Amino acid sequence: MQKIDTQLKKLILDFKSLIKCDWEPDIATQKELQDFLHLLNGANLLPLQEMEIKILQIVNEKLEIHQEIFKKIIDVAAKMGIYFNYHQRVQLQNLLNSNDVKGFSEWLSSDCGCIQTEIDNLTSLFPRLNRKDILSILHKDIESDDHAKEILSSIFASYIFYSFSSRDVHRKINQESEKEYFSDFWLHLQYFYPQSIHRKNGFVILKIDAFLIQQLGGDEKAINYLLGFIKQAYYELSNHCFLAIVVDPIIKRWEIISDIVLFAEKFIETNLEVGYFREKEIRKQTISYIPNIREEDARFDLANEGFIYKDCIIFSSNEQNDDYSCVLLFEKDQRDETHIPCPACRSKNVRGNSYPSLGVKSWECQNPFCPNRSKYNRGKRYSLQSLVKQQALLDERNYISREYLKLWRRDVVRVNSESNILEMLVRLYSLVDDRVVVYNVGDTINDFGRNILFQEFNVTLEGSYKEEFFKSHYFYRYKLIKQTGELSNQAVNLSNYDGVEVYHGDAFDVLSNIKSDSIDGAVTSPPYYNAKEYSNWANIYCYLYDMFNIGKAVFRVLKPGAPYIFNIFDYFDNENNVVLSAMGKKRMILGYYIVDIFKDIGYNLCDNIIWDKGEIEGKRNFNQGNLSPYYQAPHNCWEHVFVFSKGIPSFDIEKLPKILFAKPVYKFVKGENILGHSAPFPIDVPNLLFNILPKGSTVLDPFAGSMTTGRYAHKIGYKSINIDYKVEFCQLGLKLLAEEIVPKQYSFVD
């Protein structure tokens, strides 16, 4: 006990001397320190000379003194064509925090391969701060900050931790480390938590082609086997790992894909007993919007879980009319309540009451002497998912060259071989040493350090997965028929132009007054759920209820065989059917919902034209500069353009392209909306419809917006019916139409 008291007093006195500040921890912290020292059981302190250097690193790190310089060095280096990977950025940060200008210069030469002029230019940016300068910054910070106590407590916490060897601390505060010590925390996790962090099935790939569909007995039988495979893959796949499904051009491709995506995300129906499940609010919102819901069928007390849909990547050759393959990407994020020790201090004194995203539990270290405490002395948060991604960065064997990654920066990719697709998947969505299982692929591929196992497709059916799934409670929450509305007083034709009808009102109500089997074709781009300010559904059920019933109304007014071109995008948002906070935000599956509800209505899905929008607006990085697996998020550059028909198509589907290359309408200039509508589609989309209908046909756009369809129809000799819920959009469309018919007159002054 005497040694502990002596250590405690020495640590406090040395700390005050090192930071030149007459501060000491309060009584409660001193008691915690006494308990901590007792736990260490007389472990030796590191020499004071080492702590004189370490304390400056701690202050630099906590106050982020060099953060702006860090960014500037990276930016200047990038302009020289020098790009630092994750490990180099970490080393750069360490050199800055250590004020080691000499080490920085040597590092640029030895590790980064810089020439002398580059070294001189970058070294000139390196700050020359001495001990006095750093402490002066600390003193000014704590004098001007109301949270000075928290700042000093955080610095003190790191100082205490680093006053001992990490090995001693880890072994004393973590019984697992006492049994078997691993300096590498990843190895510690794999050894002591194999059920949570194993990589026995680190990635699963399935290829679906025409031969597999035939082998499984045709479309209807095959889908049951495929859904069974997804369920099997979910339970066999390691947590926070990926499932990739490669889909070749096959008959009924997008019906099969839609079933796969919906099932993969929703196949687990569970009574979710977690605080974030807001079933009462969701129930109230939904039944107030959809009055004919039968609650015993809808069962809002049940939540649906499964994989998280991440992306659909399109692969094709350079030819517009060549067919394409696609890859569906899903991540398994299964809730795991296992208490994982803090990766920095190895303490199990952690609190776990937060979920940064669905299925991902995070923990916050409560050890008062953890070195990773924030500037204001909060415990560091971490999760199993973040630890997996961190390992992808830490193991340099996972490194992927920038040149290779540039080939995959978009989600529409030009490739000429299947092996290129498979190798991309292996490199970007698994880790070195992972076991990767590949189904229904005969060719071997480069393993890139993975253990790749090729297997034939083999699933044992345990019932009709499709029938049981689509009869589940989930679909009783929105697949309900709305009573026929009546045309309101406002829903009158606002247009004075022959062949152009414009109605303001709810599309369902307006369509109720249009004669059945009277429209030659339709094209639209509805609100992408709540993507824009003019749309605001309480949850995905309310949105799909409207899409279902408006879809039925359009179906009724279309002539038999008529086409319906439907553009929609799977953007990022919260479905608001489990959680109502930002943690529910994810990649939406709007296109797959639409295929399913339109199939129920009676539409025939002829094709899905991939609208390739080219390079996206803005400069969002697709991997934040991280050259490792799990960080690669290709830019979302394409949208669905579904081609439906009312029964057997009366038009020539072969006239339509497989991929539509068209730039989106750029409506913002210097932050100002110059068009007046924030989501117009280009003429190229409605022109798909005009290319398969004869001149003089009547076309419908139930979500007309600024009337791109109606204006272009009038220009090239088609009649149009345009409906929009916003009167200002109807007025805008008519204004633009008037300007196109009578161009603006300009006066010129000599």
N, C-alpha and C positions, 0 to 999 in steps of 0.2 A: 504494500500500500504506500509505503514511503517513497518507493521508486516512481510510482504513478504520480504522486503529488509533486515530486521533483520534476518529472517530465512535463507535467501540466504547466507548472510555473515557468519553466524554461521555454516551452513553446510559445506561451503568451508574451513573455518578455522579448524573445527573439523576433516575434512577429511585429511587435510595436517598434522595435529597433529597425527592422528591415524596411518597413513602409514609412518610417519617420512620422509616426502619428500616435498621439496619446489616446488610443482606443483599445478597449479590451472587451471580450465577449461578456454578455450578461450572465447572471447567476445560472439561469436555466441552461444556457449553452455550455457553461463550464461544467455543469453536472453531466450533460450529454458527453462532453469531452472526457470526463473522468470515466464514464462507463465505456467509452470507446477505447481508452487506453487500457482499461482493465481487460477488455476483450482481447486486445493485442498481447496481453500477458508479458509485458516487459520487452517487446520487440525493440531493437536498437534504432535510434534516430539516425538519419543521414547527416553527414558533416554539414556544418553551417555554411561553408563555402559553396556547396552545391545549392543550398536553399537561397543564397544571395542571388544566384543566376535564375533559379526557378521562380522566385517571387516576381521578377520582372516579366517573365513569360506569362505568369498567371494574370498579372495586371493588364498586360497587353491583350490577352485573350478575352478577359471578362469585359473590358471596356471597348474592345474592338478598335483600338487606337489606330491600327494600320489598315482598316477595312477599305477606306477610299484608295489608299496607295495600292493595296492588293488588286482592286479592280482596275486601276490605271495601268499597272504593270501588265496585267492580262490583256487589256485592250491594246496597249502599245505593241506588245509582243504579237498579237493577232494581226496587226497591220503590217508587221514584218514577215508574216507567214509562219509565225511560231505559235503553236497551239499546245497548251499544257493539258495533259490528261489528269484524271482524278488524283493519282499518286503525286504527280508533280505539283498540283495545286495545294495539296496537303503540305508537301515539303516547302513550298513557297511561303505558306502561312506560318509554318514553324520557324523558318529563317527570319521572317519579319518579326515574329513575336520574340525571337532570341536576339534581335538587333545585330545579326551576324552578316555584315556586308561582305566580308571576305569570303565566308562560306557561300554566300549568294553568287558571287562572281565565279567561284570554282565550280559550283553546281551548274550554272549556265553552260559552262564549258564541257564538263564531264558527263552530265546527265541529259542535257538538252541539246547538245551538239551545236551551240551557238558559235559564230565566228567573233573575232575580237571587236569589230565595230558594233555588233549587236550587243555584246556583253557590256561595252562602254555605255551605249545608249540606255540599256535597262538598268545598269548599276547606278547611273546618274539619278534615277528615280528613287532609289532605295533611301529611306530616311536614316539620318545619322543622329539617333537619339541616344543619349547616355542615361545612366541611372537617375541622375538629378532631373532630367527632362521628363522621364516617365512618371516619377513620383510627383512631380509638379502637376502633371495632367491629372493624376489620381486625386490630389488634394483639391484642385479646382472643381473636379467632378463631384466630390462628396460635399464640398461647400455649397454648391449650387443645386444639388439634388435633394429633394425632400425624403428620398429613400436611401440616405447615406448609410444608415445602419444595415440595411439589407445588402448593399453593395459590399461593405466591409465584411459582413458575415459570410458572403459568398466567397470572397477572396480568402478569408480565413479558413473556410471549409476545404478549399483546394490545397492551401498551404499545409493543413494538418495531414491530409491524405498523402501528399508528396513528401512529407517528412519521413516517411517509412518506405521501404521497398514495396512495390506493388504486390509482389509474391507474398510477402508477410501479411499484408492487409487482406488479400484475397483468401488466403488459407485460414485466417483467424475469424473472419466474419462470414465465411461461407463453408459450411460443413462438407459440401461436395468437393470443394477445392482441397480440403484437408485430406480427403480420401485419395483423390487423384488430381494432380494439378496440371492444368493446361494454360499456358500463357495466352494462347489463342482462344478467345471466347467462343468462336464458332466450333472449335473442337470440343470445348467444354459442353456446349449445347448438344452436339451430336452424341456425346458419350452419356450424358445424364438425362437428356430429354429426347430420346430417339422417336418416341411416339409423336412428338410435335414437330421435329425438325428433320426427320429422315428424308433421304433423297432416293428411296428405292424406286419410286416412279416419279422422277423429276419432270417429265414431259411426256405427253401422249399425242401421237399424230395418227389420224385416220384419213385415208383417201377414199372418196366415194366416186365411183365411175360407173359407166353403163354396165360393165361386166358384173360388178358387185350387185347392182340393183337386180339384174337378171338372175344372178346366182341365188339371191334371197327371195325370189319368187315374184318379182315385179313391184311396181310402185307401192301398192297398198300393203303388201306383206313386208316389203323392205323397210318401210318407215317404222314399223314396230321393232324390228331388229335394231335399227339405228338408234331409236330412243332407248332401248334396253342397253345398248352399248354406252350411251351417254351416262345413264344411271350407274352402270358398272364402273366406268372411268372415274366418275366423281368420287366414289368410295375407295377406289384403289390409288388414285393420284395423291401425291404428297401435297400437304397444305401450302397455299400461296404459290402454286405451280399452275402450268398452263395446259389446256387441251386445244389442239389445232385440228380443224376438219377441212381438208382440201376437197373442194367440189368441182369436178370436171363438168363440161357441158353435157347435161343429161336431160331427158324428158321430164317435165314438171319440176325442174330444178328449184325454182323459187318457192313453190308450195312445200317441197321437202325441206328447204332451208328455213322457211318460216316455222314449220313444225319443230325443227331442231332447236332454233333459237328460243322460242317460247317455252318449250319443254325444259331446255337446259337451265333457263333462269328461274323457272317456277315449279319444278316437279316435286319439290318437298313441301308438303302442306303441314304446318306445325302450329301448335299453340305456343306462341313466342312469349316467354316469360322474362322479358328484359324491359328496363325502364323506358327505352326510346320508342317502343312500339306504341303508337298513338291511335289505337283501334277505336276509341270512343269518338275522338274528333273526326277521324276518317269516315266512320259510319254516319255521323251527323251530317257532314258535308255532302256525302254521296246520296243519302236518302232524301235530303232536302232538294237535290237537283234532279234525282231520278225517282219520282214518287211511286212507281209501280214495282219497286224492288221487294221481293219476298225475303225477309231477313233470315228465315230458316234455310233458304237456299244459298244466300250470299255468305253467311257466317263470317262477319267481319272480325270475329275474335281469332280467326286463323290467318296466319301470314304464309306467304309463299317464298321459298328460298331455293337456292341452287347455285350454279355457276354465275359469275359476273361476265356479261357480254362486254368484250373489249374493242373488237374491231372486225371489219370485213375488208380484206385486202383483195383488190382486183388485179389479176395477171392476164396480160394479153400480148400479142405481137403489136407491131406498129400500124397494122392495117385496121381502118375503122370498121369494116364489115366482118373482120375475123371474130369468131366467138371468143369468149374469155373463160378463165377459171377463177375461182375465188377461194380464199382461206378465211374461215370463221375462227376467231380467237376468243377463248374463254379463260377466265382465271378462277381457280378454286380458292375462295376465302371463307373457310368454315370457322365459325366462332370457336375459340379455344380458350377456356378459362384457366389453363395451367399457369401457375405462378412462375414466371421466368425471372431470374435474378437480374439486377441491373448490369448492363454490359460493361460499365466503367468500374464500379467498385465491387461488384458481385454480391451486394447486399440483397437479401430477400425481404427487407423492410420496404415493401412497395405497395402502392395503392392502385387498384385497377377499377376505375368507374367511368372510363371514357372509351368511345368508339369513334376513331377518326373517319371511318367509312364502314359500310355494312359488312359484317363478318370479320372485322379486324378490331381486336381488343388491344387497347394500349395501357401501358403501366407507367406510373410516375414514381421515381425513386424517392424514398422518404429518409434515406440516410443523411443526417445533417452534415456529414463530412465526405459526401460524394464529390469528386472533382468536377463533375459535369453539371453542377448547379448553375442556374442562369445568373445573369448580372444581378438580378434582384432576388436571388437566393431561392428560386423555385426549383423543384426537382425536375430532372430531364425526363421527357416522355419517350417511350420506345414501344415497339410492337414486334411480334414475330415476323410480320411482313417486312417491316423496316430493317430488321436484322438480316433477312434473306437478301434484300436488295443491297444492303451494306456489304455483305459477303461478295456479291457480284462485283463490287468495286474493289474490295481489298485484295482479292485473288487476281494477280496480274495475268494469270493464264487465261482469264476471261476477256482480256483486252481485244477489241475489234478496231481495225484501222478506220480512220475517218473516211478514206477513199471508198471503202466497202460500204460504210453506213450511208454515204451520200446516194448510193444506188437505191436505197430503201426509205428515203426521207418522205415519200408520198405514199398514199394508200391505193394508188393506181400505178402499176409497175409494168414496164415492158420487159418481158423475158422470153427466152426461146426454148427453155428446157425445164422439165419437172425437177430435175436434180438441183437446179439453182434455187427453186422455191423451197425445197426440203432443207437444203443447206442453210438458207437464210433463217428458216424457222429454228433449226437446231442452234445456230449461233446467237440468235437474238432472244430466245425464250427458254433457254436452259443454261445450267452452269457446268463448267468442267467437272468431270467425275460423276455427273448425274447419270442415272439409268433412264434412257429414252426408249420408249416402246413405240414402234411404227407398224401400223396395220395396213394391209392390202397394198403394199408397195414392194415390188419385186426387185428393183435395182438397189444396189448398195450405194451409199454416199459417204463422203468424208465425215469422220466422226468428231473431229475437232476436240479430241480429249474426252468425249462422252462415251458411255457404254451403250451402244445402240443395239437394240434387239428387234429384229424383223419378225412379225408374226402374221399368220392368216387371221382373217376376221372370224371370230367365234363367240357367239352370244347365245345363252339359253333363255328362251322366252318364258316369262312367268305371268302370262296374261296379255291382254291387249293394252299396251302402254298408251297408245294414242287415244283410244276410246275412253279409257279411264281418266286420262289427263284432261281431255276437253270436256268431260262431264264434271270436273271438280268445281268447287265453290267459286273459284276465282272468276270464271266466265259468266256467272250469274250476277255479277256486279255491274255489268255494262251491256251485255248482249240482250237488250230488252227493247221491245217495239214501242215507239212513241206514238201517241194518238195523233191523227192527222190534224194539222193546224189550219188556220184560215188566214187569208191575205189581209193584212192590217190596212188601215187607211193610208199609212205612209208608203206601203209597198205598191206604188203605182209606177208606171213607166216614166222615168225621169228624162228620157231621151226624145229629142225632136227629129232625130235622124232616121231615115228609112232603113230598115234592116238591122237597126241597133236598138235593142231593148235593154234598159238599165233599171234594176229594181234595188231599192234599199230595204233591207229587212233580213230576218233569219232565213237562211237558205232552205231549211226544212219547210217553213211556212209558205214561202214564195213558190217552191216547187209543188206544193199541194194543189196549186191552182193552175198548173200546166197540164195539158192533155197527155194522157198515157201514149207511149209509142209514137211520139211526135218529133223527137230530136235526133238528128243525124249523127251526132258525136259530141263528146265532151272532153274538156281538158281543164285541169286546175292545179293549183299548188296551195293547199289549205294552210292555215296556221300550223306551224310545227309545234303543236302543244303550246307551251308558254314561252317560246323563244323570243317573241317580240312584245313590245309594250302594249300593243292593241289586243292581245289575247291573254286571258287570265282564268284558266280552269282551276278549280280547287284541287283536283287530283286527276290521275290518268283515267280513272273510271268515268268521270264526267266527260272528259275529252272523247274517249272512245265511244261512249253512248251517243254523242253528237255525230261523230264520224260514221258510226254504224247506221243511224237513222237517215242522215243526209245521203249516205251511200245508197240506201234502199230507195230514197225518193228519186235520186238520179237514175237508178236502174229502171224504175217504173216509167219515166218519161222518155228514156232512150228507145229508139226503134230496135227490133230484134237484129242482132248481129252488129250493132253499132259499137264503135270504139270509145273507150274512156281512158285518156292519158292522164296519169296521176303522179305528180311530182312531190316527193317528201324526203326529208333528211333526218338521219339518226344523230341528232346533236346531243349535247351534254345537259342534263337537268335532273331534277328529282321527281320521280313518279308520285311522290307524296301518298303512297299507299302502305308504307311501313313506318317511316320516320318523316317528320316535317321540317327537320333542320338541314343544314348544308351537308351533313354526313351522308345523306341519301343521294347526293348528286353522283351521276354515273352516265355512261354512254346509253342513250335511249335506244329502244328497239321499235320505233314508230313504224318503220316500213314493214316489219314482220307482223305487227298487230294488224296493219291495213290489209295485208294479203289474207290473213285469217278471217277477218270480219267480212271482207268482200267475197271470199269463198262461201261463207255462210249465207250471204245475200243471194248468191247465185251467179256471180260474175265468173267468167272464164279468164284466167290469167294467161295471156299470150306470151308475154316476155317482160323482162326488166331491162330497159335501156340504161346503161351506165352513163350518167351525165358527168363527164370529166371536165371540171372547171379550170384545170390548169393549176399554176402556182397560186397558192392562197394569198389573200391580202394580209399585210402585216409581216412581222419578222419573228414570229414565235419560233423558238428553237424546238426541234423535234426530240432532243435528248438532253437539253440543258448542259451540253458539253461533256456528258458522261459517255464513255466509250465502252460500255459493258452491257450484258444482258439485263432485261427487265426495265431498262431506262429508255428503250427505243419506242417512241410513240409517233408513228408516221402522221404527217399532216393529213387531215381529213379533206380530201380534194374532190370527192364525188358524191352525187346524190342519186336516189332511186328515181327513175321515170318508168313507172309500171304501165304496161299496155294491157288493159282489161277489155273484154267485150261482153255484150249481153247475149250469152249463148254462143253458138258457132259464129266466128267472125265473118262479116260480110265484106271485109277489106283485105288487101294483100299485105300480110305481115312482112313479107320479104322486102317491101319497099322501105322498111324502117331499119336504121343502123343498130348494131349491137352496142356500140359506144358512141355517144354524142360528144364531140369536142366543142365546147362553147364557153366563152368567158361569161361570168356573171355580170349583172348590171352594176356598174360602180356608181353609187348614188351619193357618196359623201365626198366633198371637196373641202379640205381644211376643217374637218369636223362638222360641216354644214350639210344637211340633207338637201341637195339641189333638185331632187325629184318630187319629194313630198310623201313618198311611201318607202318604208325601210326594207321591203322584201319583194321587189318585183323580179319575175323571172325574165330571161332574155327571149326575144322573138323565136329563137331556135326551138324552144320547147313547144309552144302552140303550133309552130310550123310542122312539127311531126304529125299533128292531126290533119292539117290542111293537105299534106302530101298524100294522104290516103282517102280523102273525101273529094267528090267532084265539086266544081264551082257552083255556087248558089245554095250549098248545103247550109242548114241551120246548126250552129254549134253553141254549146252551153259552157259557161264557167261559173260554178256555184260559189267560188271564192275569188271574185274578179279583181279585188284590189284596185290598182290604178288602170285596169282594163287593157292590159297588154294584149290579151286574146281578142277582145272586141274591137280594139283600134286596128289591129293588123288584119282581122277578118274583113272589116269594112274596106280597108285599103286594097285587098286582093280579090274582092268579090264574093264574100261569104256573109250570111246573116248570123247574128249573135244574140244570145240572151245572157246578160251579165248581172250577177247578184252579189251584193256585199252588205255585211252587217253595219258597216260604218258609212254614214251618209257623206262624210268628208271625202272618203275614197271614191264614192260614186261621182261626186262633184269634180274631184281631181281628174278622174278618167275622162269625163265629158269635156273638161277644160283642155286636156291634152289632145283629145280627138278634134276639137274645134281648131286648135293651133295647127294640127297636121293637115286639116282640110283647107284652112285659110292661113298660110304661113304668115308669121309676123312680118310687118312692114318696117323697114329701116329707112331713116332719112340720112343723107350724106351731106356734109357741109364742106364746101371748098376751102 
